[in-house]
Amino acid sequence: MRTWKTQMEAAKKGIQTPELKIVAEKEQMDAEMLRRLVACGQAVIPANIHHTALSPEGIGAGLRTKINVNLGVSSDCSQYEAELQKVRLALDFGAESIMDLSNFGTTGVFRKELIRRSAAMVGTVPVYDAVGHAGKELEELTSDDFLSVAEAHAKEGVDFMTIHAGINRRAVETFRRQGRKLNLVSRGGALLFAWMELTGNENPFFQRYDELLGLLRAHDVTISLGDALRPGCLADGSDGGQLSELIELGDLTRRAWEKDVAVLVEGPGHMAMDEIEANVKMQKRLCHGAPFYVLGPLVTDIGAGYDHITAAIGGAMAAAAGADFLCYVTPAEHLRLPDLSDVRDGIMASKIAAHAADIAKKIPHARERDNRMADARREMDWEAMFACAMDGEKAKARFESVPPADRHTCSMCGKMCAVRITNRILNGKDEEKGKD
C-alpha cells in the first residue's frame, strides 16, 4: 500500500519507489543518488498514478537529456488518426515524452487514447482546452473553469502539465512598460493575458496556485511552469519581461516543492547563441536547480523551413550548459501543422542535440555508442554501423541508394577510402599499392 502521494514525497521520506528504481536502472545510476536528487527537486519522475502504460523516465541533474514531441489537432488539421501515426513514430524513435497540444474538437477522446497507448510520459497545456472543455467564449470563462480542465487532465492520466502561472499582473506590467518587437508568442500565455485584460482579473493559475497544487498532488502530476513571456525573436531575448517572469517562476517552484509537487521550468524560444549559457545558469540559480525544459532555443529568426536545425543548434548548446529537457522543433515550425516527415526530422534533430550535449556534460556511458560506431567504421562493418546509427534505416537506405563496387567502401571514396588504405598499410597488405 502506498504511503506517499507523489514521487517527490516518497523521495523525501527515503523511499525508493518502483518508478525510481526503473529510472535508476535505465540511467545506470545508483538509486539512492537518484532518490536524493528527486527529494531536493533537481530531478523529476513524471508518473501520474493513472498512466498504467508508462515506462518511467527521469529528467534532471546527472541524467540523460530527454526530448519531447509535440502533436495534436487544430481547427485546420483535425484528423486524429494522423496524430496517432505521429505517436507511433515518436515511440518507435525513442522519444521519452509526448505533449498533446490539441486545441480543437473533442480533445479528450484523443488524449485518453494517447495515454492508453503511450509508454512515453504525456504532457498537456490545459489552458488550450479550456474554451472547448467549458463550452464558453474566452472572456466568459471563470477561474473555476480553468482549474476544472486541469483536474480533468490529471484524472485522465497526464504526467505533466504546462501551467502558465508566472504571467501575473507584476510580470505583465514589466512587459507593458518595456515593450517588445514581437510581443507574446506563447499560445497559452497569450490566452491568459487576453483573459486577464478582458476580465480585469488576476491569472487564475497564479491566484489559486495552492489549490492547483493540491489537485496535481492528488494524482502525482509534475507541474511544468510555462514561460508565457518567452522571447519569440532574437530582439526580445533576455529582456525584462522574460526575466521578470523567471523570478516569479522561482518563487512558484519553491511553493510547489513545499507541497511535494515536482517541477519543470520552461525556457526561452528564440535567443542569440551568446546568450544561451547565461540564461541556463540564471534559470538554475533563480529556480533553485529545478530541471530546465527548453524549446530550442532557436538561434536565428530566418530559418523558416529549416527550424529543426536552428533549434537543434540552440538545444545542444542549452543542454551542454545544463538544460535537461528539449522540446523538439520540426521543419514546419512557424509555417503549418507538421506532417509525419516533419515529425521524423524534428525528432532526429532533437535527439542528436540531446546526445551531443550528454557527451559534453560527461553523462556516464554517453559515448559508448559512439565508440562502437568508431569500431564499426574501422572494420568497415556496415551492418554494425547501421545498428549504431540513431536512424539506422535511413543510413542503410542512403548507403544502398548508390551502391559501391566494393562493399568495403562507400560510393564517395571507393578505393581511395582513407580507412581502407590505412587498414591495408597497417595490416601489411601493401602489395597492391601501385595497382590501387
C-alpha positions as CSV (number, residue, x, y, z in Angstrom):
1,M,0.0,0.0,0.0
2,R,1.3,3.4,-1.0
3,T,2.2,5.6,2.0
4,W,3.0,8.6,-0.2
5,K,1.2,10.7,-2.8
6,T,4.0,11.8,-5.1
7,Q,7.4,10.7,-6.3
8,M,8.8,13.7,-4.5
9,E,7.1,13.0,-1.2
10,A,8.4,9.4,-1.3
11,A,11.9,10.5,-2.0
12,K,11.8,13.0,0.9
13,K,10.7,10.1,3.1
14,G,13.7,8.0,2.0
15,I,11.5,5.6,-0.1
16,Q,12.8,4.3,-3.4
17,T,9.6,3.8,-5.5
18,P,9.3,1.2,-8.2
19,E,9.3,4.0,-10.8
20,L,12.5,5.4,-9.3
21,K,14.2,2.0,-9.4
22,I,13.3,1.7,-13.1
23,V,14.7,5.1,-13.9
24,A,17.9,4.4,-12.0
25,E,18.4,1.2,-14.0
26,K,17.8,2.9,-17.3
27,E,20.3,5.7,-16.3
28,Q,22.8,3.2,-14.9
29,M,22.8,5.3,-11.7
30,D,22.8,4.5,-8.1
31,A,19.2,4.5,-6.9
32,E,20.0,6.3,-3.6
33,M,21.7,9.1,-5.5
34,L,18.7,9.5,-7.7
35,R,16.4,9.5,-4.7
36,R,18.3,12.4,-3.2
37,L,18.0,14.3,-6.5
38,V,14.3,13.8,-6.7
39,A,13.9,14.7,-3.0
40,C,15.5,18.1,-3.5
41,G,13.8,18.8,-6.8
42,Q,16.9,18.7,-9.1
43,A,15.4,15.6,-10.8
44,V,11.8,14.7,-11.6
45,I,10.0,11.4,-12.5
46,P,6.7,12.5,-14.1
47,A,4.4,9.5,-13.4
48,N,0.7,10.0,-13.0
49,I,-0.9,7.3,-10.9
50,H,-3.5,6.7,-13.7
51,H,-0.9,6.3,-16.5
52,T,-0.6,2.5,-16.4
53,A,1.2,2.1,-19.8
54,L,4.0,4.4,-18.7
55,S,7.7,3.4,-18.8
56,P,9.1,5.9,-16.3
57,E,11.8,8.4,-17.2
58,G,13.8,10.8,-15.2
59,I,14.6,14.4,-16.1
60,G,17.3,16.5,-14.4
61,A,20.8,16.7,-13.0
62,G,23.1,13.9,-13.9
63,L,20.6,12.2,-16.2
64,R,20.5,11.8,-19.9
65,T,18.9,14.8,-21.8
66,K,15.4,13.8,-22.7
67,I,13.3,15.0,-25.7
68,N,9.6,15.9,-26.1
69,V,7.5,15.6,-29.2
70,N,4.5,18.0,-29.7
71,L,1.5,16.9,-31.6
72,G,-2.3,17.3,-31.6
73,V,-5.0,18.6,-33.9
74,S,-6.0,22.2,-34.8
75,S,-9.1,23.7,-36.5
76,D,-7.4,23.4,-39.9
77,C,-6.0,19.9,-39.4
78,S,-8.3,17.7,-37.3
79,Q,-7.5,14.1,-38.3
80,Y,-6.9,12.2,-35.1
81,E,-5.6,9.1,-37.0
82,A,-2.8,11.2,-38.5
83,E,-1.8,12.3,-35.0
84,L,-1.8,8.7,-33.8
85,Q,0.6,7.8,-36.6
86,K,2.9,10.5,-35.2
87,V,2.5,8.9,-31.8
88,R,3.6,5.6,-33.1
89,L,6.6,7.2,-34.9
90,A,7.6,9.1,-31.8
91,L,7.5,5.9,-29.7
92,D,9.4,3.9,-32.4
93,F,12.2,6.6,-32.4
94,G,12.5,6.5,-28.6
95,A,11.0,9.9,-27.7
96,E,10.7,10.0,-23.9
97,S,7.8,12.4,-23.9
98,I,4.7,13.4,-26.0
99,M,2.7,16.5,-25.5
100,D,-0.9,16.7,-26.8
101,L,-1.4,20.3,-27.8
102,S,-4.8,19.8,-29.4
103,N,-6.9,22.9,-29.4
104,F,-10.0,21.9,-31.4
105,G,-12.8,19.4,-31.2
106,T,-13.3,16.6,-28.7
107,T,-9.7,16.6,-27.4
108,G,-10.5,14.2,-24.5
109,V,-11.0,11.2,-26.8
110,F,-7.6,11.6,-28.4
111,R,-5.9,12.3,-25.1
112,K,-7.3,9.2,-23.4
113,E,-6.2,7.0,-26.3
114,L,-2.7,8.6,-26.2
115,I,-2.4,7.9,-22.5
116,R,-3.6,4.3,-23.0
117,R,-1.1,3.6,-25.7
118,S,1.9,5.7,-24.7
119,A,4.9,4.2,-22.8
120,A,6.3,7.7,-23.0
121,M,5.3,10.3,-20.5
122,V,2.4,12.5,-21.6
123,G,2.1,16.3,-21.2
124,T,-0.7,18.8,-21.9
125,V,-1.4,22.5,-21.7
126,P,-4.8,22.7,-20.0
127,V,-5.5,26.3,-21.0
128,Y,-5.6,25.2,-24.7
129,D,-8.5,23.0,-23.8
130,A,-10.3,25.4,-21.5
131,V,-12.6,27.0,-24.1
132,G,-13.8,23.7,-25.6
133,H,-14.0,22.0,-22.2
134,A,-16.2,24.7,-20.7
135,G,-18.2,25.4,-23.9
136,K,-17.7,29.2,-23.4
137,E,-16.0,32.1,-25.1
138,L,-12.7,33.1,-23.6
139,E,-14.0,36.2,-21.7
140,E,-16.8,34.1,-20.2
141,L,-14.5,31.6,-18.5
142,T,-14.2,31.7,-14.7
143,S,-11.2,30.7,-12.6
144,D,-13.2,27.5,-11.7
145,D,-13.3,26.6,-15.4
146,F,-9.5,26.9,-15.7
147,L,-8.9,24.7,-12.7
148,S,-11.6,22.2,-13.7
149,V,-9.9,21.4,-17.0
150,A,-6.5,20.9,-15.3
151,E,-8.2,18.5,-12.9
152,A,-9.9,16.6,-15.8
153,H,-6.5,16.2,-17.5
154,A,-5.0,14.9,-14.2
155,K,-7.7,12.3,-13.7
156,E,-7.2,11.1,-17.2
157,G,-3.5,10.3,-16.5
158,V,-1.5,13.2,-17.8
159,D,2.1,13.0,-16.3
160,F,3.0,16.7,-16.5
161,M,1.1,19.9,-17.4
162,T,2.4,23.2,-18.7
163,I,0.8,25.8,-16.4
164,H,1.5,29.5,-17.2
165,A,1.2,30.7,-13.6
166,G,4.1,33.2,-13.8
167,I,2.3,35.7,-16.1
168,N,0.7,37.6,-13.2
169,R,0.0,41.3,-13.0
170,R,3.6,42.2,-11.9
171,A,5.1,40.4,-14.9
172,V,2.5,41.9,-17.3
173,E,3.4,45.4,-16.0
174,T,7.1,44.9,-16.8
175,F,6.2,43.6,-20.3
176,R,4.0,46.6,-21.0
177,R,6.5,49.1,-19.6
178,Q,9.4,47.8,-21.6
179,G,7.6,46.9,-24.8
180,R,8.7,44.3,-27.4
181,K,9.3,43.7,-31.1
182,L,7.1,40.6,-31.2
183,N,5.0,40.8,-28.0
184,L,3.7,37.4,-26.8
185,V,4.3,34.2,-28.9
186,S,3.3,31.7,-26.2
187,R,-0.2,30.5,-27.1
188,G,-1.1,29.7,-23.5
189,G,0.4,32.9,-22.3
190,A,-1.5,34.9,-24.9
191,L,-4.8,33.3,-23.9
192,L,-4.3,34.1,-20.3
193,F,-3.0,37.6,-21.0
194,A,-6.1,38.2,-23.1
195,W,-8.4,36.8,-20.4
196,M,-6.8,39.0,-17.7
197,E,-7.1,42.1,-19.9
198,L,-10.8,41.3,-20.9
199,T,-11.9,40.5,-17.3
200,G,-9.6,42.6,-15.2
201,N,-8.8,39.6,-13.1
202,E,-5.5,38.1,-11.9
203,N,-4.2,35.0,-13.6
204,P,-6.3,32.2,-12.0
205,F,-3.4,29.7,-12.1
206,F,-1.4,32.3,-10.0
207,Q,-4.2,33.4,-7.8
208,R,-5.3,29.9,-6.9
209,Y,-1.9,28.3,-7.1
210,D,-2.1,26.4,-3.8
211,E,-5.4,24.9,-4.8
212,L,-3.9,23.9,-8.2
213,L,-1.0,22.2,-6.4
214,G,-3.4,20.2,-4.3
215,L,-5.2,18.7,-7.3
216,L,-1.8,18.0,-9.0
217,R,-0.5,16.3,-5.9
218,A,-3.6,14.1,-5.6
219,H,-2.7,12.4,-9.0
220,D,1.1,12.9,-8.9
221,V,1.3,15.3,-11.8
222,T,4.5,17.2,-12.3
223,I,4.0,20.9,-12.9
224,S,5.9,22.4,-15.9
225,L,6.0,26.1,-15.2
226,G,5.3,27.7,-18.6
227,D,7.2,30.7,-19.9
228,A,4.4,32.8,-21.2
229,L,6.8,35.7,-21.8
230,R,9.4,33.7,-23.6
231,P,11.1,35.6,-26.4
232,G,9.8,34.9,-29.9
233,C,12.6,36.6,-31.8
234,L,16.2,37.4,-31.1
235,A,15.5,41.1,-30.4
236,D,13.4,40.1,-27.3
237,G,15.9,37.7,-25.8
238,S,16.8,38.2,-22.2
239,D,14.5,41.2,-21.9
240,G,12.8,42.5,-18.8
241,G,9.5,40.6,-19.5
242,Q,11.3,37.3,-19.8
243,L,13.4,37.8,-16.7
244,S,10.5,39.2,-14.5
245,E,8.5,36.1,-15.2
246,L,11.5,33.9,-14.4
247,I,11.7,35.5,-11.0
248,E,8.1,34.6,-10.4
249,L,8.7,31.1,-11.6
250,G,11.5,30.7,-9.0
251,D,9.0,31.5,-6.2
252,L,6.4,29.2,-7.7
253,T,9.0,26.4,-7.8
254,R,9.7,26.7,-4.1
255,R,5.9,26.7,-3.3
256,A,5.3,23.6,-5.3
257,W,8.1,21.7,-3.6
258,E,6.6,22.6,-0.2
259,K,3.5,20.7,-1.4
260,D,5.6,17.7,-2.7
261,V,4.8,18.6,-6.3
262,A,7.7,18.1,-8.7
263,V,8.6,21.0,-11.0
264,L,10.0,21.6,-14.5
265,V,10.7,25.1,-15.6
266,E,10.3,26.1,-19.2
267,G,12.7,28.3,-21.0
268,P,13.3,30.6,-24.0
269,G,12.2,30.1,-27.6
270,H,14.4,32.4,-29.6
271,M,17.8,33.6,-28.4
272,A,21.2,34.5,-29.8
273,M,23.9,31.9,-29.2
274,D,26.0,34.0,-27.0
275,E,23.1,34.5,-24.5
276,I,22.2,30.8,-24.1
277,E,24.7,29.7,-21.4
278,A,24.0,32.7,-19.2
279,N,20.2,32.1,-19.5
280,V,20.6,28.4,-18.4
281,K,22.7,29.4,-15.4
282,M,20.3,32.2,-14.5
283,Q,17.3,29.8,-14.6
284,K,19.1,27.3,-12.5
285,R,20.0,29.9,-9.9
286,L,16.6,31.7,-9.7
287,C,14.7,28.4,-9.8
288,H,16.8,26.6,-7.2
289,G,18.2,24.0,-9.6
290,A,14.9,22.7,-10.9
291,P,15.2,20.9,-14.3
292,F,15.1,23.2,-17.2
293,Y,12.8,22.4,-20.3
294,V,13.7,24.5,-23.4
295,L,12.0,25.0,-26.8
296,G,15.1,25.3,-29.0
297,P,16.3,28.0,-28.3
298,L,16.2,28.9,-32.0
299,V,19.4,30.8,-32.7
300,T,18.1,32.8,-35.7
301,D,14.8,34.1,-36.8
302,I,15.2,33.4,-40.6
303,G,15.5,29.6,-40.7
304,A,11.8,29.0,-41.8
305,G,11.6,25.6,-43.3
306,Y,14.7,24.5,-41.5
307,D,13.9,25.4,-37.9
308,H,14.6,21.9,-36.7
309,I,18.3,22.8,-37.4
310,T,18.2,26.2,-35.8
311,A,16.5,24.7,-32.8
312,A,19.0,21.7,-32.6
313,I,21.9,24.1,-32.5
314,G,20.4,26.1,-29.6
315,G,19.2,23.0,-27.9
316,A,22.6,21.3,-28.0
317,M,24.2,24.5,-26.5
318,A,21.5,24.9,-23.8
319,A,21.7,21.2,-22.8
320,A,25.5,21.3,-22.7
321,A,25.2,24.3,-20.4
322,G,22.8,22.4,-18.1
323,A,19.3,22.3,-19.6
324,D,17.7,18.9,-19.0
325,F,14.8,18.5,-21.4
326,L,14.5,19.6,-25.1
327,C,11.2,20.2,-26.9
328,Y,11.6,19.2,-30.5
329,V,11.1,21.6,-33.3
330,T,10.2,20.5,-36.8
331,P,10.8,22.0,-40.3
332,A,7.2,23.1,-40.2
333,E,7.7,25.4,-37.2
334,H,6.1,28.8,-37.8
335,L,4.5,27.5,-41.0
336,R,1.9,24.8,-40.5
337,L,1.0,21.7,-38.5
338,P,3.8,19.2,-39.1
339,D,3.2,16.0,-41.1
340,L,4.8,12.6,-40.5
341,S,8.0,13.5,-42.3
342,D,8.4,16.8,-40.4
343,V,7.9,14.9,-37.1
344,R,10.6,12.4,-38.0
345,D,13.1,15.1,-39.0
346,G,12.3,17.1,-35.8
347,I,12.8,14.0,-33.6
348,M,16.1,13.2,-35.1
349,A,17.4,16.7,-34.9
350,S,16.4,16.9,-31.2
351,K,17.9,13.5,-30.4
352,I,21.2,14.4,-32.0
353,A,21.3,17.7,-30.0
354,A,20.5,15.9,-26.7
355,H,23.1,13.2,-27.3
356,A,25.8,15.7,-28.3
357,A,25.1,17.6,-25.1
358,D,25.2,14.4,-23.0
359,I,28.7,13.8,-24.3
360,A,29.7,17.4,-23.4
361,K,28.2,17.0,-19.9
362,K,30.1,13.8,-19.4
363,I,27.0,11.8,-18.7
364,P,28.1,8.3,-17.8
365,H,28.1,5.9,-20.7
366,A,27.0,8.6,-23.2
367,R,29.9,7.9,-25.5
368,E,29.7,4.1,-25.6
369,R,27.5,4.0,-28.7
370,D,29.9,6.5,-30.5
371,N,32.8,4.2,-29.6
372,R,31.0,1.2,-31.1
373,M,30.4,3.3,-34.2
374,A,34.1,4.1,-34.4
375,D,35.0,0.4,-34.1
376,A,32.4,-0.5,-36.8
377,R,33.8,2.2,-39.2
378,R,37.4,1.0,-38.6
379,E,36.3,-2.5,-39.5
380,M,34.2,-1.3,-42.4
381,D,31.3,-3.3,-40.9
382,W,28.3,-1.6,-42.5
383,E,25.6,-3.6,-40.7
384,A,27.2,-2.7,-37.3
385,M,27.3,0.9,-38.4
386,F,23.6,0.8,-39.3
387,A,22.9,-0.8,-35.9
388,C,24.8,2.0,-34.1
389,A,23.2,4.9,-36.1
390,M,20.3,6.8,-34.5
391,D,18.3,6.2,-37.6
392,G,19.8,3.0,-39.0
393,E,17.0,2.6,-41.5
394,K,17.8,5.9,-43.2
395,A,21.5,5.3,-43.0
396,K,21.2,2.0,-44.8
397,A,18.9,3.4,-47.4
398,R,21.3,6.2,-48.2
399,F,24.2,3.7,-48.4
400,E,22.4,1.4,-50.7
401,S,20.9,4.1,-53.0
402,V,24.3,4.4,-54.8
403,P,25.9,1.0,-54.0
404,P,29.7,0.9,-54.2
405,A,31.6,-1.6,-56.4
406,D,33.5,-2.7,-53.3
407,R,31.3,-3.3,-50.2
408,H,34.4,-2.4,-48.1
409,T,33.9,1.2,-49.1
410,C,31.1,3.7,-49.9
411,S,30.4,5.3,-53.2
412,M,32.0,8.6,-52.2
413,C,35.7,7.4,-51.9
414,G,35.8,3.9,-53.4
415,K,39.3,2.5,-53.3
416,M,40.6,5.9,-52.1
417,C,38.8,5.4,-48.7
418,A,41.2,6.7,-46.0
419,V,40.1,4.0,-43.6
420,R,40.6,1.2,-46.1
421,I,44.1,2.5,-47.2
422,T,45.3,2.8,-43.6
423,N,44.0,-0.6,-42.6
424,R,45.8,-2.2,-45.6
425,I,49.1,-0.5,-44.8
426,L,48.9,-1.3,-41.0
427,N,47.9,-4.9,-41.8
428,G,50.9,-5.3,-44.2
429,K,48.7,-5.6,-47.3
430,D,50.5,-3.0,-49.4
431,E,51.5,-5.3,-52.2
432,E,48.8,-3.8,-54.4
433,K,49.6,-0.1,-53.7
434,G,50.6,0.6,-57.2
435,K,47.6,-1.1,-58.7
436,D,45.1,0.6,-56.3
